[in-house]
Amino acid sequence: MSMDAARQERLARLWSPPNGRNSSELEIISSAAHSARKIRGRMEEIAQDHARRIAKIERSWRAQQAVKRALIHLNSHKLDLLNPPLIDGTATWPLTVRDICRACCHHFDVNMLDFLSHRRHKAIVRARMVAMWLARNHTRRSMPEIGRTMGGRDHTTILHGIRRIDELLPDDAKLIADIAAIRAALEIEAP
């Protein structure tokens, strides 16, 4: 068979199918390949979805296991969540600068916004200085830390307030009474 005859036979076979339609085996093959690609793509989507669902279930299962381990740990130590063992009559929370500021604002009847602001009215300044003095004497905070808590003030401002109260304290009975009242409100003893 010559090349020409083979080509003629192939063309006749491709363009004259037995069903009488003008379609080719190439069309059939290409549509089958297209269907196979669609099926393969859908199978990959299903596989990815399945993998996501399994990962979600696995994460959920791991979270459940972590909760179970925590509960077992809590039960093994017999901890009471409402009354932890370290919070009782013998253990006290450390006094904070904020607690002192609140007590001073309450005692001197000063608004906390005014207390933290840059206003310099006599009542506000006195409340601030007493709070600075109490914070320095009854907490372990440094002057820069006290200043940051009291509205972002400089440590030298805190030092001035402490020195001013130290100067006024021996002669001012009202100041002594105010400090004693604030200490009583905070339940701290004089050093």
Residue pairs with C-beta under 8 A, 6 or more apart in sequence:
1 9
13 25
14 24
14 25
14 26
15 22
15 24
17 23
17 24
17 25
74 81
79 85
94 139
94 140
95 138
95 139
95 186
95 188
96 139
97 131
97 135
97 139
97 141
97 145
97 146
97 149
97 150
98 149
99 186
100 131
100 134
100 135
100 138
100 139
100 182
100 186
101 112
101 115
101 131
101 135
101 149
101 150
102 112
103 182
103 185
103 186
104 110
104 115
104 127
104 128
104 130
104 131
104 134
104 182
105 111
105 112
105 115
105 127
106 185
107 127
107 178
107 181
107 182
107 185
108 123
108 126
108 127
108 130
108 178
109 123
110 123
110 124
110 127
114 121
114 124
115 124
115 127
115 128
115 131
115 150
115 151
116 150
116 151
117 124
117 151
118 151
128 150
128 161
129 161
129 162
129 164
129 165
130 165
130 175
130 178
130 179
130 182
131 150
132 146
132 150
132 158
132 161
132 162
132 165
133 161
133 162
133 165
133 166
133 179
134 179
134 182
134 183
134 186
135 141
135 146
135 149
135 150
136 143
136 146
136 158
136 162
137 191
138 186
138 188
138 191
139 146
141 149
142 155
143 155
143 158
143 159
144 155
144 158
146 155
146 158
147 153
147 154
147 155
147 157
147 158
150 158
165 175
168 175
169 175
169 176
169 179
180 190
183 189
183 190
